[in-house]
């Protein structure tokens, strides 16, 4: 099932469809994707007929997002580093989440090196603690697309990644959630990024250093993963800061982020202005 949140008659509504080409159908007004994922239960019936498609919103706002750095062999090679011995973890803040169509907004006085990182997002469906690798995928509700926008200058200045990864609007997420039964092997998906129509990333989840069961098992050695939590699984080669010459996002750019079989986020980029809202 493909699930999303869209605006219908001025209100956010949970919708679903059996295939990407099928029309959206509305769930009952008291259902939300956050509730569906958060309770770890089944998908509610889509009962209200065919929905006229309005703007898609972020599917829901995850409480916790776990980022994983340096998790693609081609990325590590591009950087001239060795693959990490263990997953490299960092937090991504809930306040950074935006949906497709919303702007990635940054203050040029704070950062000049804003970079893209399209990633497969893994959505946890049942509570997980000290999970074995062979059981890890049983805890996955589904998958989505995310872009781990990164302020490289803040990362370099801080020596840790909270500011560089956590700024408002720095996590486009969506546009849909695809339930796990629709993606039997999440390690065979293409990942692509475009900036102003130019393809800048073209990789595959087969290139992960640590596969999803390994990541879930590792994370749950230290933390409890709860329904609705998201694991961002890393990005393939092609980020702007590692190109020759380096390249950064600029106001006026259009960023597109795609994972095969799930969907594509489209986000304009703009500069923050005094007194303007973040989104």
BELHUUR-V518187 format. One record per residue. N is the residue number from 0. RES is the residue in one letter. PHI is phi in radians with two decimals (none if undefined). Layout:
[[N/RES/PHI] [N/RES/PHI]]
This chain:
[[0/X/none] [1/X/-1.72] [2/X/-2.10] [3/X/-2.71] [4/X/-2.09] [5/X/-2.28] [6/X/-1.50] [7/X/-2.28] [8/X/0.93] [9/X/1.43] [10/X/-2.17] [11/X/-1.22] [12/X/-2.36] [13/X/-1.29] [14/X/-2.31] [15/X/-2.54] [16/X/-2.68] [17/X/-1.40] [18/X/-2.67] [19/X/-1.04] [20/X/-1.53] [21/X/-1.36] [22/X/-1.27] [23/X/-1.19] [24/X/-2.19] [25/X/-1.43] [26/X/-1.46] [27/X/-1.11] [28/X/-1.05] [29/X/-1.57] [30/X/-1.77] [31/X/-2.36] [32/X/-1.17] [33/X/-1.04] [34/X/-1.20] [35/X/-1.06] [36/X/-1.22] [37/X/-1.15] [38/X/-1.56] [39/X/1.15] [40/X/-1.73] [41/X/-1.38] [42/X/-1.35] [43/X/-1.22] [44/X/-1.16] [45/X/-1.63] [46/X/-1.90] [47/X/-1.77] [48/X/1.36] [49/X/-1.38] [50/X/-1.57] [51/X/-1.33] [52/X/-1.30] [53/X/-1.83] [54/X/-1.05] [55/X/-1.33] [56/X/-1.84] [57/X/-0.99] [58/X/-0.93] [59/X/-2.95] [60/X/-1.85] [61/X/-1.10] [62/X/-1.26] [63/X/-2.36] [64/X/-2.16] [65/X/-1.79] [66/X/-1.57] [67/X/-2.21] [68/X/-1.67] [69/X/0.98] [70/X/-1.91] [71/X/-2.21] [72/X/-1.02] [73/X/-1.23] [74/X/-1.17] [75/X/-1.07] [76/X/-1.11] [77/X/-1.03] [78/X/-1.43] [79/X/1.37] [80/X/-1.90] [81/X/-1.65] [82/X/-1.03] [83/X/-1.17] [84/X/-1.32] [85/X/-2.37] [86/X/-0.99] [87/X/-1.70] [88/X/-1.83] [89/X/-2.72] [90/X/-1.53] [91/X/-2.09] [92/X/-1.38] [93/X/-1.02] [94/X/-1.20] [95/X/-1.49] [96/X/-1.35] [97/X/-2.34] [98/X/-1.79] [99/X/-1.10] [100/X/1.54] [101/X/-1.42] [102/X/-1.54] [103/X/-1.37] [104/X/-2.05] [105/X/-2.43] [106/X/-1.66] [107/X/-1.06] [108/X/-1.34] [109/X/-1.71] [110/X/-2.63] [111/X/-2.09] [112/X/-2.16] [113/X/-1.56] [114/X/-2.13] [115/X/-1.88] [116/X/-2.70] [117/X/-1.26] [118/X/-2.48] [119/X/-1.37] [120/X/-1.74] [121/X/-1.77] [122/X/-1.83] [123/X/-1.33] [124/X/-1.94] [125/X/-2.41] [126/X/-1.00] [127/X/-2.37] [128/X/-2.54] [129/X/0.93] [130/X/-1.50] [131/X/-1.39] [132/X/-0.96] [133/X/-1.19] [134/X/-1.86] [135/X/-1.11] [136/X/-1.19] [137/X/-1.15] [138/X/-1.67] [139/X/-1.64] [140/X/-1.38] [141/X/-3.13] [142/X/-2.41] [143/X/-2.57] [144/X/-1.94] [145/X/-2.47] [146/X/-2.19] [147/X/-1.46] [148/X/-1.02] [149/X/-2.39] [150/X/-1.59] [151/X/-1.13] [152/X/-1.18] [153/X/-1.21] [154/X/-1.01] [155/X/-1.16] [156/X/-1.23] [157/X/-1.45] [158/X/1.37] [159/X/-2.43] [160/X/-1.98] [161/X/-1.12] [162/X/-1.16] [163/X/-1.12] [164/X/-1.84] [165/X/-1.86] [166/X/-1.09] [167/X/-0.93] [168/X/1.29] [169/X/-1.59] [170/X/-2.50] [171/X/-0.97] [172/X/-2.56] [173/X/2.24] [174/X/-1.30] [175/X/-2.34] [176/X/-1.96] [177/X/-1.84] [178/X/-1.14] [179/X/-1.05] [180/X/-1.16] [181/X/-1.44] [182/X/-2.24] [183/X/-1.13] [184/X/-2.32] [185/X/-1.29] [186/X/-1.75] [187/X/-2.37] [188/X/-2.05] [189/X/-1.32] [190/X/-2.21] [191/X/-2.45] [192/X/-2.35] [193/X/-2.18] [194/X/-2.13] [195/X/0.95] [196/X/1.48] [197/X/-1.61] [198/X/-1.26] [199/X/-2.04] [200/X/-2.33] [201/X/-2.67] [202/X/-2.23] [203/X/-2.52] [204/X/-1.15] [205/X/-1.12] [206/X/-1.60] [207/X/-1.07] [208/X/-1.23] [209/X/-2.01] [210/X/-1.31] [211/X/-1.02] [212/X/-1.05] [213/X/-1.12] [214/X/-1.12] [215/X/-1.13] [216/X/-1.08] [217/X/-1.16] [218/X/-1.01] [219/X/-1.38] [220/X/-1.21] [221/X/-1.98] [222/X/-2.32] [223/X/-1.53] [224/X/-1.60] [225/X/-2.00] [226/X/-0.92] [227/X/1.70] [228/X/-1.09] [229/X/-2.15] [230/X/-1.93] [231/X/-1.61] [232/X/-1.71] [233/X/1.75] [234/X/-2.34] [235/X/-1.33] [236/X/-1.06] [237/X/2.03] [238/X/-1.12] [239/X/-1.15] [240/X/-1.23] [241/X/-1.84] [242/X/-1.38] [243/X/-2.14] [244/X/-1.35] [245/X/-1.05] [246/X/-2.39] [247/X/-2.19] [248/X/-1.17] [249/X/-2.25] [250/X/-0.94] [251/X/1.73] [252/X/-1.20] [253/X/-2.12] [254/X/-1.85] [255/X/-2.13] [256/X/-2.28] [257/X/-2.37] [258/X/-2.11] [259/X/-0.94] [260/X/1.43] [261/X/-2.07] [262/X/2.76] [263/X/-2.32] [264/X/-1.55] [265/X/-2.22] [266/X/-2.35] [267/X/-1.22] [268/X/-2.06] [269/X/-2.54] [270/X/-1.50] [271/X/-1.21] [272/X/-2.13] [273/X/-0.99] [274/X/1.43] [275/X/-1.46] [276/X/-1.19] [277/X/-1.22] [278/X/-2.08]]
